[in-house]
Amino acid sequence: MLLAGRYGEWEYYNSDHAFLAGRKTAEAARDFLEALAAQAKSA
């Protein structure tokens, strides 16, 4: 589970910062899934 935004990080964000935090989490999720797929391919 990846947490993001003002509730996930327990911080108050304005809309710009909330968007960037969500984008950062989406990129982390993408990277994780790509690594998982690569691992499954090599097994």
N, C-alpha and C positions, 0 to 999 in steps of 0.2 A: 504494500500500500504506500503510495506516495502522497504526501500532504502538501497542499499549496494554498496560497492566499492568506487572507487575514485570519481565518479560523484555523487553518492548518499550521500556521507558523505563530499563532497567538500574538499577532502584531496588528496595528491599525495601518492600513494602506489606503492611499488615494487610488483612484481608478487606474492611473498610469502604472503605479507600482504593482497593483494587483494583477494587471495584464502581464507585466514582465515576469512576475513570480509564476503565473500560470504557464507562460511560455517556457520558462526554465524547467518546470516540472514536466511538461510535455516532451521537451528534448531529452530529459533524463529517462523518461519512460521509453522513448524511441531507442535510445542507446542501449538500454537494458534488453529490450526485445530483440534488437539486432545481434547483441552478444549471445543471447539465448539461442537464436536461430543458428548462428555460426557454430556454437557448441554442439547443437543437435546434428548439424551437417557432418561434423568431424567425428562423431561417435559411431 
